[in-house]
C-alpha cells in the first residue's frame, strides 16, 4: 500500500510523513463515525478523535521512528466501526471488511495495539449484547462472541505468510522487551508528565500521560451512567494498569489513551444530555466531583512545593549522577506543570458550570474544552520535541565520508548512541536478535554500553575511569599493563565479525587500530586485520555444541584465519593451501552469491549469523550442508577447484504461509463481492418499500 505513494516523491519527497498523516486522518474520521454510530453528539465525537490524534505517545513513537505502533493504532477505530456495524446489521460486507482490517493491523506488527484491539472488540461485543432486549440477550451474546472468534481466527490466517515465519523465528530469537514498568510514583505522571525527568528514554520511551482533561471528563461518565457498559470500561482501565505493573508498560501506554479518549467523548455527551434535562437545577453532586478533582490537583501542587528533597531522591533513583542544577531544573518544570494542571482543571470547571446553567451552547462548550485539551497537548508535544533532540555526539561528515569511500563489505563497532543507518553495526539497536548472536555478545561484553560512568570491556582495557576534583575522567592504562589475553581475544572477535572500523568516544592506543579521524569528541579507527565477509580456512576442528567452542576460541592458539570450529562431522578432508580466493558476486537480503577458487579442499566461512531454518547453500547448484562455525557463523565445505556458491533464504514456513494467505485472499475477495451484491440488493429493496 505504501508503495502506491512513491510516484508522488517527485512532488513531495517526504512520502513517509504523508503516509502517516493520511493514516492519522483516517483514524480521526473513523473515531467520529464509531462514536456517531453509538449515538454520541458530533462535536463530542470530534473531541475524542482530536485527543487521540494529539496524544503525546503518538508523537513520541513518530519521533523515535517507531511507526508500526502508530500505523496499527490508526486502524483500531476502523476495526471497531465495521465490527460494530456487523453486530448491528448482520451483513456479510461488514464482516469481510472487519476481517481485512484486522489482518492489515496484524501485518503492521504492533502486538500491544492488536491486544488492545481484541480487548475492545470483546467489550463492544458485551455492550451490544447487554443493550438488546431480554429475550435476545443470550442468543445475541452467542452470535457476537462467535463473530469475534471467527474474526480473530481469519485475521491470523490472513497474516499467515508473516506470522508463520515469525513464530518459527521466535524459537531461535531473543526478544528485547522494554524494561519500563509502572511503579507507584508513576501515577503522578498522569498529572505531571515529566515527574521522572526526561520524556525520552532511549528507543523504549513510554508516556503515561493521556491528558488530564480526558481523565476529568471521563469521570462524568462514571458518575452519570452507572450501567454494565461503564463497569466494563472501568475494568479495562484497571486491567491495563495492572498489566503495566507486571509487564513492560507499552500495552498500558498505548491502550489507555484510546480508552480515555473514547470515555471523554462519552462524558461530554452525557453532560449535554444532563443539561438538556436539567437546565434550571443542575445537581450538586457534579459540583462536588469537580471540586474534589480540583482539590486533588491543588493538594499535589502544595505537596510538591514543600517537598523538593523527596523529589530529588526520586529523580536520582531514576537518573543517577544527576547534578544539583539539573535536579532543580526538573523540579521547576514539574512545579510549572502542577500550576498548569490547576489552571486547566479550573477553566474546565468554569466551562462545565456555565454550560450546565445554560450560559453557553453545546458547540461553544465543547469548543472551549477542545481548545484547552489541544493547548495542553501542544505544550507537552513541543516539550517532547525539545527533549528528544540527539544529545550524543554525532558522527561527523568526514568520518561518514571515510567509510562511504570504502568499497568493500565491512561492519562497524560503535559505542556512539547515534544509529548507523548507512552502515552495518555489530551492536545496532534492535528489539530482537538471534539467540546465539545475543549470547555471543553477552559472553564477549561487546553489547554493554559505553558511557561516562561505565566503560564497555573492549575500551576498558585501554583506560580506567577515576574521580578527580569531583568529576569522572579517563586515565590511560600503560601498554605494558594491558592484559594481552584480552587484547588477543577482542582482536579475534572483531576480525571474525568483519569489523573494519571502530567508532568511539575515547582514544585507544593499539598499533593495529590506527586513528583515521578525530573530531567533535569522536574517534574513528581502522582495524587493519579485519577478515573479509567471506573467507577460506584450511584447518578444521570438530567441537561439541555449547560453551566448548567459545572456550576454545579463548585459547592463545586460536587464529580465525587458519582455524575454524564446526559442529558436526565434515563431509571431506581439508588440506593446507597457500592461497584460496573468494569473490562476492552478489550480496542482498536472502541471496548471497560467491565465486571461489580453492587450491585444495577447504572450508568457506561466511560472516553471517547461523540460522538453522530457511537458509540453503548450493555449490554449483548442488545443495550442501551449512555448518555452525565458531559458535555463531555459517560455513560450507568446498572441494578443490573453481566453484560458484550460493546462500538462499526461503523458509518452508513462509512458502506455506503464502499459500494460506492466498487462499484467504480468494475467500475474502469472493466474500467482498458477494457482500457488496447483497448490500446493494437490500438497499434497493428498502428504497422500493419506501
C-alpha positions as a printed Julia matrix, in Angstrom:
690×3 Matrix{Float64}:
   0.0     0.0    0.0
   2.83    2.36   0.91
   4.48    1.76  -2.46
   1.45    3.26  -4.2
   2.53    6.65  -2.84
   6.11    6.51  -4.18
   5.24    8.16  -7.56
   4.41   11.29  -5.54
   8.02   11.6   -4.34
   8.81   13.98  -7.21
   6.16   16.38  -5.89
   6.86   15.91  -2.18
   9.98   13.98  -1.09
   8.84   13.16   2.47
   6.41   10.4    1.5
   6.56    8.66   4.93
   5.13   11.81   6.53
   2.26   11.92   4.01
   1.52    8.23   4.57
   1.45    8.55   8.37
  -0.62   11.73   8.16
  -3.23   10.07   5.94
  -3.44    7.17   8.37
  -3.92    9.55  11.3
  -6.67   11.41   9.44
  -8.34    8.05   8.75
  -8.17    7.29  12.49
  -9.88   10.61  13.29
 -12.61   10.06  10.69
 -13.48    6.56  11.88
 -13.36    7.59  15.54
 -16.07   10.14  14.74
 -18.05    7.57  12.72
 -17.79    4.99  15.5
 -18.99    7.36  18.21
 -21.76    8.67  15.97
 -22.85    5.06  15.47
 -23.08    4.83  19.27
 -25.33    7.92  19.28
 -22.74   10.39  20.57
 -23.05   14.12  19.83
 -20.99   15.02  16.69
 -18.91   17.65  18.49
 -18.21   15.24  21.38
 -17.11   12.61  18.85
 -14.79   15.15  17.22
 -13.32   15.91  20.66
 -12.41   12.23  21.15
 -10.9    11.98  17.67
  -8.64   15.0   18.14
  -7.47   13.93  21.61
  -6.35   10.64  20.06
  -4.61   12.49  17.24
  -2.59   14.74  19.58
  -1.84   12.1   22.23
   1.82   12.5   23.39
   2.55    8.78  22.94
   1.73    9.08  19.22
   4.23   11.91  18.74
   6.84   10.11  20.83
   6.54    6.98  18.66
   6.86    9.04  15.47
   9.83   10.97  16.85
  11.64    7.69  17.63
  10.76    6.26  14.19
   8.57    3.62  15.85
   5.95    3.92  13.14
   4.38    0.44  13.47
   2.51    1.19  16.73
   1.16    4.42  15.23
   0.02    2.78  11.99
  -1.56   -0.07  13.96
  -3.32    2.4   16.25
  -4.86    4.22  13.28
  -6.71    1.02  12.28
  -8.19    0.42  15.75
 -11.32    2.64  15.34
 -11.74    1.33  11.76
 -11.94   -2.27  13.03
 -14.29   -1.31  15.87
 -16.54    0.63  13.5
 -17.07   -2.17  10.97
 -17.32   -4.83  13.71
 -19.99   -2.73  15.42
 -21.83   -2.33  12.1
 -21.84   -6.09  11.62
 -23.1    -6.76  15.14
 -25.99   -4.38  14.47
 -26.9    -5.25  10.88
 -25.51   -8.78  10.37
 -24.33   -8.0    6.82
 -21.57  -10.09   5.23
 -19.96   -6.96   3.77
 -19.15   -5.52   7.2
 -17.8    -8.87   8.37
 -15.4    -9.15   5.43
 -14.16   -5.57   5.86
 -13.64   -6.17   9.61
 -11.55   -9.28   8.92
  -9.5    -7.5    6.27
  -8.78   -4.52   8.53
  -7.77   -6.75  11.46
  -5.44   -8.7    9.13
  -3.97   -5.41   7.95
  -3.37   -4.38  11.57
  -1.6    -7.66  12.36
   0.68   -7.13   9.36
   1.62   -3.7   10.7
   3.32   -5.54  13.52
   2.38   -3.98  16.87
   1.4    -6.71  19.31
   0.4    -4.2   22.02
  -2.1    -2.37  19.8
  -3.5    -5.65  18.44
  -4.11   -6.88  22.0
  -5.86   -3.59  22.88
  -8.0    -4.02  19.74
  -9.02   -7.54  20.75
  -9.91   -6.37  24.27
 -12.07   -3.52  22.95
 -13.74   -5.86  20.45
 -14.75   -8.09  23.36
 -16.04   -5.08  25.31
 -18.12   -3.9   22.36
 -19.48   -7.43  21.95
 -20.68   -7.49  25.56
 -22.12   -3.97  25.32
 -24.04   -4.83  22.15
 -25.48   -7.92  23.79
 -26.38   -6.1   27.02
 -28.29   -3.42  25.1
 -30.53   -5.99  23.39
 -33.96   -6.97  24.66
 -34.06   -9.65  27.35
 -35.33  -12.36  25.02
 -32.42  -11.87  22.61
 -29.53  -11.22  25.01
 -28.19  -14.77  25.3
 -28.56  -15.52  21.58
 -27.01  -12.19  20.64
 -24.09  -12.72  23.02
 -23.52  -16.15  21.5
 -23.63  -14.82  17.91
 -21.4   -11.83  18.66
 -18.88  -14.0   20.5
 -18.78  -16.38  17.56
 -18.27  -13.44  15.21
 -15.3   -12.18  17.24
 -13.7   -15.64  17.36
 -14.07  -16.11  13.6
 -12.81  -12.56  13.0
  -9.68  -13.21  15.06
  -9.08  -16.63  13.52
  -9.42  -15.38   9.94
  -7.24  -12.37  10.73
  -4.39  -14.6   11.87
  -4.93  -16.88   8.85
  -4.73  -13.9    6.5
  -1.42  -12.82   8.05
  -0.01  -16.37   7.9
   2.77  -15.51   5.42
   4.25  -13.22   8.09
   3.11  -14.89  11.31
   4.3   -18.43  10.47
   7.94  -17.43   9.78
   7.75  -15.09  12.77
   6.63  -17.85  15.12
   9.46  -20.01  13.76
  11.95  -17.18  14.25
  10.84  -16.66  17.86
  12.08  -20.17  18.71
  15.64  -19.08  17.91
  15.49  -15.41  18.91
  15.94  -13.28  21.98
  13.29  -10.55  22.25
  14.45   -7.39  23.98
  11.42   -6.12  25.9
  11.21   -2.58  27.21
  12.3    -2.6   30.87
   9.94    0.25  31.74
   7.1    -0.78  34.03
   4.6     1.23  36.03
   5.61    1.98  39.6
   3.53    3.69  42.33
   5.28    7.02  41.76
   4.41    6.83  38.06
   0.77    7.57  38.83
   1.9    11.18  39.28
   2.78   11.16  35.58
  -0.95   11.3   34.83
  -0.81   14.88  36.17
   2.88   15.85  35.99
   4.26   14.22  32.8
   7.94   14.99  33.49
   7.94   13.77  37.1
  10.56   11.16  36.18
  12.84   13.63  34.44
  13.29   13.39  30.71
  10.42   12.28  28.5
  12.52   10.13  26.23
  14.5     7.15  27.49
  16.37    5.7   24.52
  14.21    3.97  21.94
  11.86    2.5   24.55
  10.14    5.74  25.53
   6.75    5.28  27.16
   4.46    8.04  28.38
   1.63    7.55  30.86
   0.15   10.97  30.17
  -3.02   10.77  28.08
  -4.49   14.15  29.04
  -5.62   15.4   32.43
  -8.73   16.85  30.8
  -9.64   13.43  29.34
  -9.4    11.94  32.85
 -11.56   14.77  34.24
 -14.26   14.36  31.55
 -14.27   10.55  31.73
 -15.22   10.9   35.41
 -18.62   12.33  34.4
 -19.39    9.08  32.57
 -18.77    7.01  35.7
 -20.88    9.43  37.76
 -23.82    9.85  35.41
 -24.2     6.39  33.86
 -23.63    3.56  36.29
 -24.57    0.69  33.97
 -22.8    -2.57  32.98
 -21.05   -0.98  29.99
 -19.47    1.67  32.22
 -18.35   -1.06  34.63
 -16.75   -2.95  31.73
 -14.75    0.1   30.64
 -13.69    0.64  34.26
 -12.44   -2.95  34.41
 -10.45   -2.42  31.19
  -8.74    0.62  32.72
  -7.9    -1.27  35.91
  -6.7    -4.27  33.88
  -4.39   -2.15  31.71
  -2.9    -0.54  34.82
  -2.32   -3.93  36.47
  -0.66   -5.21  33.29
   1.62   -2.17  33.36
   2.78   -3.15  36.87
   3.84   -6.69  35.91
   4.78   -6.37  32.22
   6.53   -3.74  30.06
   4.29   -0.71  30.02
   3.75   -0.29  26.25
   0.41   -2.13  26.41
  -0.77    0.38  29.02
   0.68    3.47  27.38
  -0.88    2.62  24.01
  -4.18    1.34  25.4
  -5.15    3.96  27.98
  -5.11    6.98  25.59
  -7.62    5.19  23.35
  -9.89    4.17  26.23
  -9.85    7.58  27.89
 -10.23    9.36  24.55
 -13.46    7.43  23.92
 -14.68    7.86  27.51
 -14.02   11.62  27.42
 -16.33   11.93  24.4
 -18.98    9.83  26.16
 -18.61   12.0   29.27
 -19.2    15.19  27.26
 -22.23   13.59  25.59
 -23.74   12.74  28.97
 -23.18   16.31  30.19
 -25.09   17.55  27.12
 -27.95   15.14  27.85
 -27.98   16.11  31.52
 -28.04   19.84  30.68
 -30.99   19.36  28.34
 -32.99   17.57  31.08
 -31.99   19.84  33.98
 -31.5    23.29  32.51
 -32.5    25.19  35.64
 -31.36   22.93  38.5
 -28.04   21.18  37.95
 -27.29   18.63  40.63
 -24.81   19.49  43.37
 -23.02   16.17  43.1
 -21.46   17.4   39.85
 -20.04   20.4   41.71
 -18.8    18.12  44.48
 -16.98   15.9   41.96
 -15.37   18.85  40.19
 -14.31   20.47  43.47
 -12.79   17.17  44.67
 -10.85   16.82  41.41
  -9.62   20.4   41.62
  -8.75   19.91  45.29
  -6.64   16.84  44.45
  -4.67   18.89  41.92
  -4.17   21.7   44.45
  -3.04   19.22  47.11
  -0.49   17.83  44.64
   0.81   21.35  43.96
   1.22   22.09  47.66
   2.88   18.74  48.38
   5.39   19.25  45.55
   6.16   22.82  46.54
   7.22   21.85  50.07
   8.95   18.54  49.26
  11.81   19.2   46.86
  14.16   16.8   48.8
  11.74   13.91  48.25
  11.55   14.74  44.56
  15.37   14.95  44.36
  15.72   11.45  45.86
  13.15   10.12  43.42
  14.8    11.7   40.38
  18.26   10.46  41.46
  16.87    6.91  41.61
  15.69    7.31  38.01
  18.65    9.27  36.61
  21.92    8.57  38.51
  24.79   11.08  38.61
  22.41   14.0   38.07
  23.83   17.37  39.06
  22.08   19.62  41.59
  21.4    22.17  38.85
  19.62   19.59  36.69
  17.62   18.39  39.7
  16.45   21.96  40.34
  15.64   22.29  36.65
  13.42   19.19  36.66
  11.75   20.27  39.91
  10.85   23.68  38.46
   9.4    22.02  35.35
   7.18   19.8   37.5
   6.09   22.79  39.6
   5.14   24.62  36.41
   3.17   21.57  35.24
   1.3    21.47  38.55
   0.3    25.11  38.1
  -0.81   24.43  34.51
  -2.83   21.42  35.7
  -4.6    23.66  38.23
  -5.41   26.28  35.58
  -6.55   23.59  33.12
  -9.0    21.96  35.55
 -10.18   25.33  36.94
 -11.06   26.53  33.43
 -12.75   23.19  32.63
 -14.69   23.52  35.91
 -15.83   27.01  34.86
 -16.89   25.82  31.39
 -18.94   22.94  32.81
 -20.63   25.25  35.36
 -21.55   27.8   32.69
 -22.82   25.12  30.33
 -24.98   23.37  32.94
 -26.58   26.73  33.77
 -27.34   27.26  30.05
 -24.9    30.18  29.7
 -23.35   28.73  26.51
 -24.3    26.43  23.63
 -23.05   22.84  23.35
 -20.76   23.76  20.44
 -19.21   26.63  22.39
 -18.81   24.39  25.44
 -17.11   21.57  23.51
 -15.04   24.05  21.53
 -13.71   25.54  24.78
 -12.84   22.1   26.15
 -11.16   21.14  22.88
  -9.11   24.34  22.93
  -7.92   23.52  26.46
  -7.07   19.91  25.55
  -5.18   20.78  22.37
  -3.24   23.59  24.06
  -2.25   21.13  26.81
  -1.12   18.52  24.28
   0.6    21.12  22.11
   2.64   22.34  25.08
   3.68   18.81  26.02
   4.38   17.74  22.45
   6.58   20.8   21.99
   8.41   19.8   25.18
   8.88   16.27  23.81
  10.34   17.63  20.58
  12.86   19.7   22.56
  13.97   16.85  24.82
  14.35   14.13  22.18
  16.87   16.04  20.12
  20.07   13.93  19.89
  22.28   14.73  22.86
  25.04   12.33  21.93
  27.93   13.44  19.76
  27.08   12.75  16.13
  29.37   11.23  13.54
  30.98   13.99  11.5
  30.65   14.22   7.68
  34.38   13.49   7.28
  34.06   10.25   9.25
  30.97    9.25   7.3
  32.74   10.0    4.02
  35.78    7.97   5.09
  33.64    4.85   5.5
  31.5     5.53   2.43
  34.64    5.58   0.28
  35.46    2.02   1.34
  34.12   -0.23  -1.49
  34.4    -3.5    0.43
  31.86   -5.18   2.67
  32.5    -4.34   6.32
  30.92   -3.8    9.71
  31.39   -1.12  12.36
  31.85   -1.48  16.11
  30.34    1.7   17.51
  29.92    2.95  21.06
  28.11    6.07  19.81
  24.41    6.45  20.56
  23.63    7.62  17.04
  22.16    4.8   14.89
  24.43    3.95  11.94
  21.7     3.73   9.32
  24.06    3.57   6.34
  26.46    1.05   7.85
  26.19   -2.38   9.44
  26.87   -2.18  13.17
  27.58   -5.31  15.21
  25.66   -3.86  18.19
  22.88   -1.99  16.38
  19.67   -1.16  18.2
  17.0    -3.81  17.67
  14.12   -5.41  19.56
  15.18   -8.93  18.61
  18.37  -10.85  17.92
  19.07  -14.44  17.14
  19.75  -16.11  20.47
  23.19  -17.45  19.52
  24.31  -13.96  18.5
  22.87  -12.4   21.66
  24.67  -14.98  23.81
  27.91  -14.38  21.88
  27.71  -10.63  22.52
  26.91  -11.3   26.18
  29.99  -13.52  26.51
  32.29  -11.0   24.82
  30.75   -7.99  26.58
  30.65   -6.06  23.31
  26.95   -5.26  23.76
  27.48   -3.43  27.06
  27.06    0.36  26.97
  29.99    2.73  26.88
  29.2     5.83  28.92
  30.97    8.41  31.12
  30.44    6.21  34.18
  30.8     2.69  32.72
  33.18    1.51  30.01
  32.48   -1.28  27.55
  35.0    -4.1   28.26
  36.66   -3.54  24.88
  37.53    0.07  25.78
  38.11   -0.53  29.49
  41.42   -2.28  28.78
  42.84    0.94  27.32
  41.7     3.41  30.01
  40.27    3.41  33.52
  37.68    5.82  34.92
  38.74    7.75  38.01
  37.28   10.57  40.05
  39.3    13.78  40.02
  38.12   17.07  41.57
  34.57   15.75  41.74
  34.47   14.76  38.05
  34.81   11.42  36.31
  37.82   11.43  33.97
  39.71    8.85  31.92
  43.22    7.76  32.78
  45.09    5.82  30.04
  46.44    2.42  31.07
  50.13    1.87  30.16
  50.57   -0.53  27.26
  52.65   -2.93  29.38
  49.77   -3.22  31.89
  47.12   -4.18  29.34
  46.03   -7.8   29.58
  47.44   -9.46  26.41
  44.89  -12.28  26.55
  42.02   -9.79  26.43
  43.66   -7.87  23.58
  44.17  -11.07  21.58
  40.59  -12.27  22.16
  38.96   -8.91  21.3
  41.04   -8.69  18.14
  40.0   -12.19  17.06
  36.32  -11.43  17.67
  36.34   -8.14  15.75
  38.25   -9.76  12.89
  35.81  -12.64  12.78
  32.81  -10.29  12.68
  34.25   -8.36   9.72
  34.7    -5.18  11.8
  36.84   -2.77   9.8
  36.04    0.46  11.66
  35.74    1.36  15.34
  33.8     4.49  16.31
  34.1     5.58  19.94
  34.11    8.46  22.42
  37.56    7.88  23.91
  41.02    7.25  22.4
  42.51    3.76  22.23
  46.22    3.07  21.78
  46.78   -0.04  19.71
  49.08   -0.2   16.65
  46.61   -2.45  14.8
  43.91    0.22  15.11
  45.36    3.4   13.52
  43.42    6.64  14.03
  41.7     7.91  10.87
  39.67   10.85  12.17
  39.34   12.68  15.47
  36.73   15.4   15.52
  33.93   16.67  17.75
  34.75   14.34  20.63
  34.64   11.23  18.43
  37.42    8.92  17.26
  37.35    6.74  14.14
  39.86    3.86  13.98
  40.52    1.31  11.26
  41.05   -2.37  12.01
  43.95   -3.43   9.79
  43.46   -7.15  10.43
  39.69   -7.42   9.8
  38.66  -10.54   7.9
  36.51  -10.16   4.76
  32.8   -11.0    4.81
  33.6   -14.41   3.3
  36.95  -16.22   3.62
  38.53  -19.67   3.3
  40.06  -21.71   6.14
  42.12  -24.89   5.76
  42.2   -26.24   9.35
  39.08  -27.73  10.93
  38.36  -28.78  14.5
  35.18  -30.58  15.47
  33.65  -29.05  18.57
  30.59  -30.08  20.6
  27.7   -27.63  20.78
  27.54  -25.09  23.57
  30.23  -23.49  25.68
  33.11  -25.66  24.45
  33.58  -23.74  21.19
  33.63  -20.38  22.89
  36.19  -21.62  25.43
  38.38  -22.92  22.59
  38.24  -19.51  20.9
  39.7   -18.01  24.09
  42.85  -20.07  23.73
  46.03  -18.25  22.58
  46.45  -20.61  19.62
  43.11  -19.62  18.05
  43.52  -17.72  14.8
  40.27  -17.28  12.8
  42.33  -17.05   9.58
  43.68  -20.55   9.98
  41.27  -22.46  12.22
  37.53  -22.97  12.25
  35.49  -24.85  14.9
  32.45  -26.6   13.47
  29.62  -28.64  15.0
  29.16  -31.92  13.13
  31.24  -34.33  11.07
  32.93  -32.81   7.97
  31.93  -34.34   4.6
  35.52  -34.2    3.27
  39.08  -33.71   4.47
  40.67  -30.3    4.06
  44.3   -29.54   3.26
  46.52  -26.55   3.74
  46.9   -24.23   0.77
  48.96  -21.14   0.15
  46.11  -19.06  -1.22
  42.41  -19.55  -1.73
  40.32  -16.84  -3.38
  36.75  -15.71  -2.54
  34.95  -13.02  -4.53
  31.49  -11.68  -3.69
  29.39  -11.6   -6.87
  26.11  -10.51  -5.26
  25.13   -9.66  -1.69
  21.44   -8.97  -0.99
  18.95   -9.91   1.74
  18.03  -13.54   1.16
  20.57  -14.2   -1.61
  24.38  -14.23  -1.37
  26.41  -15.32  -4.42
  30.14  -16.05  -4.22
  32.83  -17.14  -6.66
  35.58  -19.26  -5.04
  38.89  -20.73  -6.18
  40.17  -23.46  -3.82
  43.67  -24.89  -4.34
  42.75  -27.76  -2.02
  39.61  -28.86  -0.2
  38.76  -26.04   2.23
  36.06  -24.53   4.43
  34.28  -21.37   3.3
  33.26  -19.25   6.31
  30.56  -16.62   5.81
  30.5   -13.87   8.42
  26.72  -14.04   8.9
  24.81  -15.45  11.87
  23.9   -19.12  11.65
  20.12  -19.7   11.41
  19.04  -23.34  11.21
  15.82  -22.89   9.19
  15.25  -21.3    5.81
  18.84  -20.94   4.61
  20.11  -23.34   1.96
  23.59  -23.47   0.4
  24.37  -24.59  -3.14
  27.76  -25.27  -4.71
  27.47  -25.29  -8.48
  23.68  -25.55  -7.98
  24.0   -28.7   -5.82
  22.68  -28.46  -2.22
  25.26  -28.8    0.56
  25.07  -28.7    4.35
  25.52  -25.43   6.26
  27.56  -25.89   9.44
  27.69  -23.69  12.53
  31.2   -22.21  12.62
  33.0   -20.59  15.57
  29.86  -20.56  17.76
  27.73  -18.32  15.55
  28.76  -18.11  11.86
  27.98  -20.21   8.77
  30.36  -22.48   6.91
  30.28  -24.88   3.97
  32.9   -27.35   2.77
  34.21  -26.52  -0.72
  36.05  -29.11  -2.86
  39.18  -28.24  -4.79
  38.69  -26.09  -7.89
  36.64  -23.14  -9.11
  33.02  -23.03  -7.9
  30.02  -20.79  -7.58
  28.48  -20.8   -4.09
  25.0   -19.5   -3.23
  23.25  -18.95   0.08
  19.48  -18.61  -0.32
  16.85  -17.83   2.28
  13.33  -19.14   1.69
  11.86  -20.87   4.75
   9.23  -23.54   4.32
   7.05  -21.73   6.85
   6.97  -18.7    4.53
   6.01  -20.78   1.5
   3.22  -22.44   3.47
   2.13  -19.07   4.82
   1.94  -17.62   1.31
  -0.33  -20.46   0.19
  -2.6   -19.99   3.2
  -2.73  -16.22   2.72
  -3.51  -16.66  -0.98
  -6.45  -18.91  -0.16
  -7.57  -16.36   2.42
  -7.36  -13.59  -0.18
  -9.52  -15.54  -2.62
 -12.03  -16.17   0.15
 -12.09  -12.5    1.15
 -12.43  -11.25  -2.45
 -15.31  -13.67  -3.02
 -16.9   -12.61   0.26
 -16.42   -8.94  -0.56
 -18.06   -9.37  -3.98
 -20.99  -11.31  -2.59
 -21.29   -8.91   0.33
 -21.45   -5.9   -1.99
 -24.08   -7.69  -4.08
 -26.31   -8.43  -1.07
 -25.78   -4.92   0.35
 -26.89   -3.27  -2.92
 -29.8    -5.7   -3.21
 -31.02   -4.92   0.31
 -30.64   -1.2   -0.3
 -32.77   -1.41  -3.46
 -35.45   -3.37  -1.56
 -35.54   -0.74   1.16
 -35.9     2.03  -1.44
 -38.68    0.09  -3.2
 -40.59   -0.28   0.09
 -40.32    3.46   0.72
